[in-house]
Amino acid sequence: MIPTVISDYAATPARRRTLVVIAINFLLFATLIVWMFRVRDASSDWPIPFEFGSLLIIFAMASGGLCGSITMAVADNRAQKGEFEESIRWVAIAISAWLTFVFLEAVEWVRMIYLLELGPNTPFGMTYLAITGAHLLGIVLCVGWFTFCLTNVRKHDILASALYSHFLAIWWIVIVFVVYFPNMHPLANL
């Protein structure tokens, strides 16, 4: 017997479709990570570009992602209880949290491409931009989905979009541990 909490995540057709989208996204992201490791092994000059400032940015991004994910689940809970105005506020907070993430990602990209000159023409930049760019595209689609849910919180399946948001937040934490931490000198600029 599947616990009720888990069965709720597959209770509607929209949620089951979301789980399929998550599985496809997982395969894409896993392929990109494997590709990054292969490029890293083949590269003779792999840089260590991240320092303490990057650590602060990725912590803020992780906080924004987790906030966006959790607040969407709260919005669904409020909608299920018939508190639709409160649900709208929680969805707006979730959108704001993910948009903050997008802004901080843009700051990190500008630093990477223009300040450190690690753009798509370098092995590191190519893999970094592909992995974080795929994640960023997922966030943009998720924010669009949240906005769609905002148009009618009574009718739309908010938990389906929250599931995808959960996936993106967890995947960001994986990116932090696989891409950022191994390529970091945290005390370099202190």
NUGU-724461 format. One line per field, with one value per residue: z, x, y of N, C-alpha, C, O in turn; residue number from 1; residue in three letters. Coordinates in nm, 3 decimals. Atoms other than C-alpha are relative to their C-alpha. Layout:
n_c3 <- [Z_...] .
n_c1 <- [X_...] .
n_c2 <- [Y_...] .
ca_c3 <- [Z_...] .
ca_c1 <- [X_...] .
ca_c2 <- [Y_...] .
c_c3 <- [Z_...] .
c_c1 <- [X_...] .
c_c2 <- [Y_...] .
o_c3 <- [Z_...] .
o_c1 <- [X_...] .
o_c2 <- [Y_...] .
num <- [NUM_...] .
residuo <- [ala_...] .
This chain:
n_c3 <- [0.000_0.012_-0.096_0.056_0.047_0.128_0.098_0.039_0.107_0.126_-0.009_0.113_0.126_0.010_-0.085_0.066_0.112_-0.060_-0.037_0.124_0.037_-0.094_0.038_0.121_-0.043_-0.075_0.097_0.067_-0.093_-0.029_0.120_-0.001_-0.105_0.049_0.104_-0.066_-0.053_0.114_0.048_-0.103_0.011_0.125_0.000_-0.072_-0.077_-0.063_-0.101_-0.129_0.005_-0.104_-0.126_-0.109_0.052_0.069_-0.105_-0.049_0.105_0.016_-0.118_0.020_0.105_-0.058_-0.088_0.086_0.059_-0.103_-0.036_0.108_-0.001_-0.120_0.002_0.093_-0.073_-0.093_0.082_0.029_-0.125_-0.023_0.100_-0.037_-0.114_0.044_-0.029_0.131_-0.004_-0.061_0.098_0.102_-0.059_-0.007_0.136_0.034_-0.071_0.070_0.125_-0.038_-0.045_0.118_0.079_-0.068_0.042_0.138_-0.003_-0.054_0.102_0.102_-0.059_0.004_0.140_0.041_-0.062_0.064_0.141_0.028_-0.093_0.000_0.140_0.011_0.078_0.064_0.080_-0.084_-0.044_-0.124_0.027_0.082_-0.083_-0.105_0.058_0.043_-0.117_-0.068_0.097_0.004_-0.125_0.012_0.090_-0.081_-0.092_0.078_0.027_-0.127_-0.035_0.090_-0.051_-0.119_0.045_0.050_-0.118_-0.065_0.070_-0.057_-0.101_-0.031_0.103_0.041_-0.093_-0.051_-0.047_0.116_0.023_-0.117_0.019_0.089_-0.077_-0.093_0.080_0.034_-0.121_-0.031_0.104_-0.025_-0.105_0.067_0.078_-0.095_-0.046_0.111_0.084_-0.075_-0.106_0.046_0.074_-0.087_-0.101_-0.079_-0.072_0.096_0.004_-0.133] .
n_c1 <- [0.084_-0.077_0.046_0.088_-0.077_-0.060_0.106_0.051_-0.083_0.039_0.145_0.070_-0.073_-0.102_-0.114_-0.068_-0.077_-0.114_-0.100_-0.066_-0.088_-0.112_-0.087_-0.072_-0.096_-0.106_-0.091_-0.075_-0.097_-0.100_-0.084_-0.087_-0.101_-0.096_-0.075_-0.093_-0.112_-0.082_-0.074_-0.100_-0.109_-0.074_-0.056_-0.126_-0.001_0.131_-0.018_0.070_0.042_0.092_-0.061_0.095_0.116_0.085_0.064_0.113_0.104_0.068_0.083_0.121_0.079_0.061_0.107_0.110_0.063_0.075_0.113_0.099_0.056_0.083_0.117_0.100_0.071_0.090_0.109_0.093_0.069_0.100_0.106_0.079_0.085_0.093_-0.053_-0.056_-0.079_-0.128_-0.071_-0.055_-0.118_-0.109_-0.051_-0.078_-0.127_-0.078_-0.049_-0.106_-0.118_-0.069_-0.055_-0.123_-0.097_-0.039_-0.085_-0.131_-0.065_-0.050_-0.119_-0.108_-0.039_-0.076_-0.132_-0.071_-0.029_-0.068_-0.110_-0.098_-0.018_0.025_0.122_0.027_-0.113_-0.091_0.064_0.076_0.113_0.097_0.077_0.068_0.115_0.100_0.070_0.079_0.097_0.113_0.073_0.065_0.115_0.102_0.056_0.085_0.124_0.070_0.060_0.116_0.103_0.053_0.083_0.121_0.078_0.046_0.119_0.121_-0.046_0.109_0.012_-0.125_-0.065_-0.118_-0.098_-0.077_-0.110_-0.088_-0.086_-0.109_-0.082_-0.077_-0.107_-0.100_-0.074_-0.090_-0.103_-0.096_-0.090_-0.091_-0.093_-0.093_-0.096_-0.073_-0.065_-0.060_-0.094_-0.129_-0.073_0.004_-0.100_0.083_-0.074_-0.088_0.009_0.030] .
n_c2 <- [-0.118_-0.123_-0.101_-0.103_-0.115_0.035_0.021_-0.132_-0.053_0.062_0.014_-0.059_0.012_-0.106_0.039_0.113_-0.058_-0.071_0.100_0.041_-0.112_0.003_0.111_-0.040_-0.102_0.068_0.064_-0.107_-0.056_0.102_0.007_-0.118_0.018_0.099_-0.070_-0.091_0.079_0.046_-0.117_-0.033_0.098_-0.023_-0.135_-0.013_-0.126_-0.020_-0.105_0.003_-0.139_-0.044_-0.039_-0.024_-0.074_0.097_0.081_-0.078_-0.006_0.129_0.020_-0.081_0.064_0.119_-0.047_-0.043_0.118_0.072_-0.086_0.010_0.134_0.019_-0.088_0.054_0.106_-0.071_-0.056_0.109_0.030_-0.106_0.015_0.118_-0.037_-0.104_-0.134_-0.030_-0.123_0.033_0.083_-0.092_-0.064_0.097_0.020_-0.120_0.012_0.104_-0.060_-0.095_0.074_0.055_-0.111_-0.039_0.100_-0.030_-0.118_0.038_0.083_-0.093_-0.063_0.100_0.017_-0.118_0.015_0.110_-0.026_-0.127_-0.029_0.109_0.041_0.143_0.010_0.129_0.046_0.076_0.125_-0.021_-0.088_0.072_0.094_-0.077_-0.070_0.098_0.056_-0.104_-0.052_0.094_-0.021_-0.131_0.018_0.066_-0.100_-0.091_0.073_0.017_-0.130_-0.012_0.091_-0.064_-0.112_0.062_0.040_-0.123_-0.051_0.060_0.095_0.094_0.102_0.062_0.092_-0.070_0.098_0.050_-0.094_0.007_0.117_-0.037_-0.093_0.083_0.061_-0.101_-0.036_0.111_0.007_-0.107_0.046_0.093_-0.083_-0.062_0.099_0.062_-0.101_-0.111_0.036_0.054_-0.101_-0.118_-0.038_-0.089_-0.103_-0.066_-0.146_-0.057] .
ca_c3 <- [0.000_-0.103_0.171_0.118_0.080_-0.205_-0.374_-0.373_-0.607_-0.873_-0.801_-1.110_-1.480_-1.458_-1.177_-1.363_-1.672_-1.448_-1.317_-1.677_-1.752_-1.439_-1.549_-1.893_-1.733_-1.497_-1.791_-1.967_-1.659_-1.580_-1.939_-1.910_-1.585_-1.737_-2.038_-1.805_-1.635_-1.975_-2.091_-1.762_-1.796_-2.152_-2.064_-1.966_-1.827_-1.618_-1.412_-1.050_-1.098_-0.793_-0.469_-0.151_-0.338_-0.556_-0.242_-0.114_-0.447_-0.474_-0.115_-0.195_-0.512_-0.322_-0.065_-0.340_-0.507_-0.185_-0.095_-0.437_-0.408_-0.053_-0.105_-0.405_-0.185_0.073_-0.203_-0.300_0.063_0.096_-0.230_-0.114_0.200_-0.005_0.095_-0.260_-0.185_0.042_-0.222_-0.477_-0.240_-0.190_-0.566_-0.609_-0.345_-0.526_-0.855_-0.685_-0.527_-0.860_-1.036_-0.771_-0.855_-1.225_-1.146_-0.935_-1.206_-1.457_-1.221_-1.200_-1.579_-1.634_-1.389_-1.557_-1.917_-1.898_-1.588_-1.591_-1.969_-1.930_-2.201_-2.426_-2.619_-2.321_-2.206_-1.855_-1.978_-2.236_-1.979_-1.705_-1.933_-2.073_-1.729_-1.565_-1.886_-1.900_-1.535_-1.605_-1.894_-1.657_-1.411_-1.680_-1.780_-1.414_-1.353_-1.661_-1.518_-1.184_-1.364_-1.545_-1.209_-1.079_-1.341_-1.171_-0.846_-0.805_-1.125_-1.194_-1.031_-0.824_-0.678_-1.027_-1.076_-0.720_-0.806_-1.093_-0.866_-0.608_-0.881_-0.987_-0.628_-0.566_-0.899_-0.809_-0.493_-0.708_-0.939_-0.637_-0.520_-0.866_-1.047_-0.788_-0.489_-0.684_-0.872_-0.576_-0.375_-0.099_0.069_-0.250_-0.224_0.151] .
ca_c1 <- [0.000_0.140_0.134_-0.125_0.134_0.308_-0.017_-0.126_0.164_0.019_-0.350_-0.438_-0.350_-0.164_0.055_0.127_0.228_0.449_0.621_0.692_0.834_1.049_1.181_1.273_1.438_1.630_1.770_1.869_2.042_2.216_2.343_2.477_2.657_2.817_2.920_3.077_3.286_3.401_3.499_3.677_3.878_3.977_4.066_4.421_4.340_4.025_3.988_3.878_3.668_3.444_3.535_3.362_3.137_3.010_2.939_2.719_2.536_2.471_2.347_2.104_1.997_1.937_1.735_1.527_1.467_1.364_1.142_0.972_0.920_0.784_0.557_0.394_0.313_0.167_-0.034_-0.181_-0.266_-0.444_-0.634_-0.743_-0.884_-1.075_-0.855_-0.804_-0.683_-0.415_-0.324_-0.275_-0.036_0.168_0.192_0.311_0.579_0.688_0.715_0.918_1.153_1.226_1.269_1.525_1.701_1.702_1.850_2.129_2.201_2.236_2.483_2.688_2.683_2.801_3.085_3.177_3.162_3.281_3.499_3.663_3.638_3.508_3.243_3.109_3.437_3.616_3.560_3.456_3.233_3.068_2.970_2.885_2.658_2.490_2.410_2.301_2.130_1.917_1.826_1.749_1.522_1.338_1.294_1.156_0.904_0.818_0.758_0.534_0.345_0.311_0.174_-0.074_-0.184_-0.220_-0.487_-0.731_-0.618_-0.960_-0.930_-0.562_-0.362_-0.115_0.050_0.152_0.355_0.489_0.620_0.824_0.945_1.054_1.252_1.424_1.516_1.662_1.842_1.999_2.142_2.289_2.443_2.596_2.762_2.870_2.961_3.030_3.195_3.454_3.557_3.583_3.855_3.631_3.907_4.064_3.937_3.899] .
ca_c2 <- [0.000_0.339_0.604_0.878_1.154_0.973_0.871_1.238_1.313_1.081_1.137_1.344_1.321_1.655_1.522_1.198_1.399_1.612_1.300_1.194_1.542_1.517_1.176_1.316_1.621_1.395_1.197_1.520_1.662_1.333_1.317_1.673_1.588_1.277_1.488_1.746_1.475_1.342_1.693_1.755_1.435_1.528_1.889_1.976_2.322_2.292_2.614_2.654_2.970_2.978_3.154_3.276_3.525_3.242_3.042_3.324_3.351_2.977_2.970_3.254_3.074_2.750_2.942_3.102_2.768_2.597_2.894_2.883_2.511_2.511_2.811_2.642_2.343_2.583_2.753_2.416_2.345_2.680_2.623_2.277_2.439_2.698_2.992_3.114_3.468_3.333_3.075_3.355_3.532_3.214_3.158_3.518_3.458_3.140_3.330_3.604_3.349_3.180_3.515_3.609_3.284_3.378_3.720_3.569_3.313_3.598_3.770_3.450_3.409_3.767_3.708_3.381_3.502_3.862_3.885_3.542_3.495_3.140_3.157_2.883_2.868_2.708_2.348_2.458_2.741_2.518_2.254_2.505_2.708_2.396_2.253_2.578_2.693_2.377_2.431_2.798_2.700_2.466_2.754_2.985_2.718_2.659_3.032_3.035_2.738_2.915_3.220_2.998_2.854_3.209_3.282_3.043_2.881_2.719_2.520_2.451_2.172_2.374_2.064_1.947_2.266_2.237_1.889_2.030_2.309_2.047_1.871_2.195_2.283_1.938_1.944_2.280_2.125_1.845_2.109_2.282_1.961_1.840_2.164_2.433_2.266_2.062_2.378_2.614_2.785_2.924_3.125_3.263_3.622_3.671] .
c_c3 <- [0.000_0.103_-0.070_-0.058_-0.138_-0.106_-0.044_-0.118_-0.136_-0.012_-0.122_-0.128_-0.015_0.082_-0.061_-0.121_0.052_0.040_-0.123_-0.045_0.091_-0.036_-0.125_0.034_0.077_-0.094_-0.073_0.091_0.033_-0.119_-0.005_0.105_-0.044_-0.108_0.062_0.055_-0.112_-0.055_0.100_-0.006_-0.123_-0.002_0.083_0.089_0.055_0.112_0.130_0.021_0.118_0.129_0.100_-0.047_-0.073_0.100_0.057_-0.102_-0.011_0.123_-0.013_-0.107_0.054_0.093_-0.080_-0.062_0.099_0.043_-0.106_0.000_0.117_-0.005_-0.101_0.067_0.101_-0.076_-0.035_0.123_0.028_-0.100_0.032_0.116_-0.035_0.029_-0.124_-0.003_0.060_-0.094_-0.108_0.054_0.006_-0.138_-0.042_0.070_-0.069_-0.130_0.030_0.040_-0.120_-0.089_0.064_-0.035_-0.140_-0.004_0.050_-0.097_-0.111_0.051_-0.008_-0.144_-0.049_0.057_-0.073_-0.141_-0.020_0.092_-0.004_-0.140_-0.016_-0.072_-0.066_-0.089_0.082_0.046_0.128_-0.027_-0.080_0.086_0.108_-0.055_-0.048_0.119_0.067_-0.095_-0.011_0.126_-0.005_-0.091_0.074_0.096_-0.074_-0.032_0.127_0.043_-0.091_0.046_0.126_-0.037_-0.056_0.115_0.070_-0.064_0.055_0.100_0.040_-0.094_-0.029_0.111_0.045_0.044_-0.114_-0.028_0.118_-0.010_-0.088_0.070_0.101_-0.074_-0.031_0.122_0.039_-0.103_0.018_0.108_-0.057_-0.081_0.092_0.040_-0.112_-0.082_0.083_0.101_-0.050_-0.071_0.079_0.090_0.092_0.071_-0.092_0.009_0.136_0.048] .
c_c1 <- [0.089_-0.052_-0.079_0.077_0.059_-0.108_-0.063_0.078_-0.031_-0.151_-0.075_0.079_0.110_0.123_0.076_0.080_0.122_0.108_0.075_0.097_0.123_0.097_0.082_0.106_0.116_0.100_0.084_0.110_0.110_0.095_0.096_0.110_0.107_0.088_0.103_0.121_0.092_0.083_0.109_0.118_0.086_0.071_0.129_0.004_-0.138_0.015_-0.075_-0.054_-0.083_0.074_-0.111_-0.125_-0.096_-0.074_-0.122_-0.114_-0.072_-0.083_-0.130_-0.089_-0.070_-0.114_-0.121_-0.073_-0.083_-0.123_-0.110_-0.070_-0.097_-0.126_-0.104_-0.078_-0.097_-0.118_-0.102_-0.081_-0.109_-0.115_-0.089_-0.095_-0.098_0.045_0.074_0.082_0.137_0.084_0.065_0.125_0.119_0.058_0.084_0.136_0.090_0.058_0.114_0.128_0.077_0.055_0.127_0.112_0.052_0.093_0.140_0.077_0.057_0.126_0.118_0.048_0.083_0.141_0.083_0.046_0.086_0.118_0.108_0.032_-0.007_-0.133_-0.014_0.113_0.105_-0.069_-0.084_-0.125_-0.109_-0.086_-0.079_-0.125_-0.107_-0.080_-0.087_-0.103_-0.122_-0.085_-0.077_-0.122_-0.115_-0.067_-0.094_-0.133_-0.082_-0.069_-0.120_-0.116_-0.063_-0.094_-0.132_-0.090_-0.061_-0.128_-0.130_0.041_-0.109_0.001_0.129_0.062_0.133_0.107_0.083_0.118_0.097_0.094_0.120_0.095_0.087_0.120_0.110_0.082_0.099_0.113_0.102_0.101_0.100_0.104_0.104_0.109_0.086_0.080_0.074_0.106_0.132_0.087_0.010_0.122_-0.073_0.074_0.088_-0.002_-0.034_0.113] .
c_c2 <- [0.125_0.100_0.111_0.118_-0.028_-0.019_0.132_0.056_-0.063_-0.010_0.053_-0.021_0.107_-0.037_-0.117_0.049_0.074_-0.098_-0.052_0.109_0.003_-0.112_0.035_0.105_-0.063_-0.066_0.104_0.054_-0.101_-0.016_0.118_-0.012_-0.100_0.064_0.095_-0.077_-0.050_0.115_0.038_-0.095_0.025_0.135_0.006_0.125_0.032_0.103_-0.031_0.142_0.051_0.029_0.034_0.076_-0.091_-0.088_0.073_0.004_-0.134_-0.035_0.079_-0.062_-0.125_0.038_0.045_-0.117_-0.079_0.079_-0.010_-0.134_-0.020_0.087_-0.046_-0.113_0.062_0.059_-0.108_-0.036_0.102_-0.011_-0.119_0.030_0.113_0.142_0.051_0.129_-0.026_-0.085_0.086_0.069_-0.095_-0.029_0.119_-0.002_-0.103_0.055_0.096_-0.071_-0.056_0.111_0.056_-0.097_0.031_0.122_-0.035_-0.090_0.089_0.071_-0.096_-0.022_0.118_-0.008_-0.105_0.036_0.124_0.029_-0.108_-0.051_-0.151_-0.022_-0.136_-0.051_-0.075_-0.128_0.018_0.083_-0.070_-0.093_0.073_0.067_-0.097_-0.053_0.106_0.061_-0.091_0.016_0.132_-0.006_-0.068_0.097_0.096_-0.068_-0.018_0.131_0.027_-0.086_0.057_0.115_-0.050_-0.043_0.121_0.053_-0.058_-0.107_-0.099_-0.120_-0.075_-0.084_0.061_-0.100_-0.058_0.094_0.001_-0.121_0.033_0.097_-0.075_-0.062_0.101_0.042_-0.109_-0.007_0.112_-0.043_-0.101_0.078_0.064_-0.100_-0.059_0.102_0.104_-0.044_-0.060_0.104_0.130_0.010_0.097_0.112_0.084_0.152_0.061_0.086] .
o_c3 <- [0.083_0.115_-0.188_-0.163_-0.226_-0.220_-0.154_-0.199_-0.239_-0.090_-0.150_-0.122_-0.069_0.038_-0.053_-0.144_-0.009_0.021_-0.115_-0.086_0.044_-0.032_-0.132_-0.014_0.059_-0.074_-0.095_0.049_0.042_-0.100_-0.039_0.080_-0.025_-0.111_0.015_0.040_-0.095_-0.086_0.061_0.007_-0.119_-0.084_0.193_0.182_0.016_0.206_0.135_0.094_0.132_0.168_0.075_-0.004_-0.062_0.078_0.081_-0.065_-0.020_0.112_0.020_-0.094_0.025_0.095_-0.044_-0.069_0.069_0.066_-0.073_-0.026_0.099_0.031_-0.082_0.046_0.121_-0.028_-0.031_0.114_0.067_-0.063_0.014_0.129_0.051_0.011_-0.128_-0.074_0.010_-0.101_-0.149_-0.018_-0.022_-0.152_-0.104_0.010_-0.084_-0.163_-0.038_0.005_-0.126_-0.150_-0.006_-0.057_-0.164_-0.078_-0.008_-0.105_-0.160_-0.025_-0.045_-0.167_-0.118_-0.013_-0.101_-0.178_-0.096_0.048_-0.008_-0.157_-0.087_-0.016_-0.033_-0.135_0.025_0.057_0.136_0.016_-0.054_0.074_0.136_0.006_-0.041_0.113_0.091_-0.050_-0.021_0.120_0.039_-0.063_0.058_0.119_-0.024_-0.021_0.123_0.090_-0.046_0.039_0.143_0.022_-0.032_0.111_0.126_0.001_0.046_0.066_0.097_-0.055_-0.053_0.229_-0.020_0.028_-0.094_-0.052_0.099_0.032_-0.057_0.052_0.121_-0.025_-0.018_0.111_0.075_-0.068_-0.010_0.096_-0.018_-0.077_0.058_0.043_-0.088_-0.131_0.055_0.093_0.002_-0.088_0.023_0.146_0.068_0.104_-0.044_-0.002_0.141_0.158] .
o_c1 <- [0.179_-0.173_-0.056_0.040_0.053_-0.091_-0.118_0.022_0.015_-0.201_-0.186_0.200_0.217_0.235_0.199_0.191_0.229_0.227_0.194_0.210_0.234_0.218_0.201_0.219_0.231_0.221_0.203_0.224_0.227_0.215_0.213_0.223_0.226_0.209_0.216_0.235_0.213_0.201_0.220_0.233_0.208_0.160_0.136_0.085_-0.200_0.090_-0.161_0.007_-0.100_0.167_-0.227_-0.235_-0.218_-0.190_-0.226_-0.231_-0.195_-0.184_-0.238_-0.212_-0.187_-0.218_-0.235_-0.196_-0.195_-0.230_-0.227_-0.190_-0.208_-0.234_-0.223_-0.199_-0.207_-0.232_-0.222_-0.201_-0.221_-0.231_-0.211_-0.200_-0.171_-0.033_0.197_0.183_0.238_0.206_0.178_0.224_0.232_0.180_0.189_0.236_0.210_0.174_0.217_0.237_0.199_0.160_0.218_0.226_0.173_0.191_0.239_0.200_0.167_0.221_0.229_0.168_0.183_0.239_0.201_0.160_0.183_0.219_0.227_0.123_0.073_-0.225_0.057_0.108_0.202_-0.192_-0.196_-0.235_-0.228_-0.208_-0.194_-0.232_-0.226_-0.203_-0.205_-0.210_-0.235_-0.208_-0.192_-0.224_-0.231_-0.188_-0.202_-0.239_-0.205_-0.182_-0.222_-0.232_-0.184_-0.201_-0.237_-0.211_-0.171_-0.207_-0.235_0.049_-0.079_-0.035_0.125_0.043_0.236_0.226_0.199_0.230_0.217_0.209_0.233_0.216_0.203_0.233_0.228_0.203_0.213_0.228_0.220_0.221_0.217_0.222_0.222_0.227_0.198_0.188_0.189_0.220_0.237_0.207_0.000_0.169_-0.067_0.012_0.173_0.104_-0.085_0.105] .
o_c2 <- [0.136_0.120_0.140_0.169_0.058_0.025_0.140_0.130_-0.012_-0.092_0.007_-0.046_0.078_-0.012_-0.123_0.002_0.069_-0.070_-0.080_0.079_0.027_-0.092_0.004_0.097_-0.023_-0.054_0.081_0.066_-0.064_-0.033_0.102_0.030_-0.076_0.042_0.102_-0.032_-0.054_0.097_0.075_-0.053_0.004_0.157_-0.047_0.133_0.131_0.079_-0.118_0.220_0.172_-0.042_0.001_0.043_-0.076_-0.125_0.012_-0.008_-0.138_-0.104_0.028_-0.061_-0.149_-0.028_0.015_-0.118_-0.120_0.022_-0.025_-0.142_-0.070_0.042_-0.019_-0.126_0.011_0.055_-0.083_-0.060_0.065_0.007_-0.112_-0.033_0.160_0.235_0.053_0.136_0.024_-0.069_0.059_0.082_-0.055_-0.044_0.102_0.038_-0.081_0.029_0.094_-0.027_-0.046_0.092_0.100_-0.056_0.025_0.122_0.009_-0.082_0.063_0.091_-0.055_-0.038_0.099_0.019_-0.083_0.012_0.120_0.084_-0.077_-0.132_-0.211_-0.083_-0.230_-0.165_-0.126_-0.131_-0.031_0.045_-0.050_-0.094_0.039_0.060_-0.065_-0.063_0.082_0.104_-0.043_0.012_0.140_0.057_-0.031_0.090_0.128_-0.006_-0.009_0.128_0.079_-0.044_0.051_0.132_0.009_-0.022_0.113_0.122_0.006_-0.225_-0.204_-0.231_-0.196_-0.057_0.044_-0.073_-0.094_0.048_0.021_-0.113_-0.005_0.091_-0.040_-0.061_0.069_0.064_-0.080_-0.030_0.092_-0.016_-0.101_0.045_0.070_-0.065_-0.103_0.072_0.135_0.001_-0.022_0.082_0.239_-0.089_0.218_0.213_0.159_0.215_0.173_0.142] .
num <- [1_2_3_4_5_6_7_8_9_10_11_12_13_14_15_16_17_18_19_20_21_22_23_24_25_26_27_28_29_30_31_32_33_34_35_36_37_38_39_40_41_42_43_44_45_46_47_48_49_50_51_52_53_54_55_56_57_58_59_60_61_62_63_64_65_66_67_68_69_70_71_72_73_74_75_76_77_78_79_80_81_82_83_84_85_86_87_88_89_90_91_92_93_94_95_96_97_98_99_100_101_102_103_104_105_106_107_108_109_110_111_112_113_114_115_116_117_118_119_120_121_122_123_124_125_126_127_128_129_130_131_132_133_134_135_136_137_138_139_140_141_142_143_144_145_146_147_148_149_150_151_152_153_154_155_156_157_158_159_160_161_162_163_164_165_166_167_168_169_170_171_172_173_174_175_176_177_178_179_180_181_182_183_184_185_186_187_188_189_190] .
residuo <- [met_ile_pro_thr_val_ile_ser_asp_tyr_ala_ala_thr_pro_ala_arg_arg_arg_thr_leu_val_val_ile_ala_ile_asn_phe_leu_leu_phe_ala_thr_leu_ile_val_trp_met_phe_arg_val_arg_asp_ala_ser_ser_asp_trp_pro_ile_pro_phe_glu_phe_gly_ser_leu_leu_ile_ile_phe_ala_met_ala_ser_gly_gly_leu_cys_gly_ser_ile_thr_met_ala_val_ala_asp_asn_arg_ala_gln_lys_gly_glu_phe_glu_glu_ser_ile_arg_trp_val_ala_ile_ala_ile_ser_ala_trp_leu_thr_phe_val_phe_leu_glu_ala_val_glu_trp_val_arg_met_ile_tyr_leu_leu_glu_leu_gly_pro_asn_thr_pro_phe_gly_met_thr_tyr_leu_ala_ile_thr_gly_ala_his_leu_leu_gly_ile_val_leu_cys_val_gly_trp_phe_thr_phe_cys_leu_thr_asn_val_arg_lys_his_asp_ile_leu_ala_ser_ala_leu_tyr_ser_his_phe_leu_ala_ile_trp_trp_ile_val_ile_val_phe_val_val_tyr_phe_pro_asn_met_his_pro_leu_ala_asn_leu] .
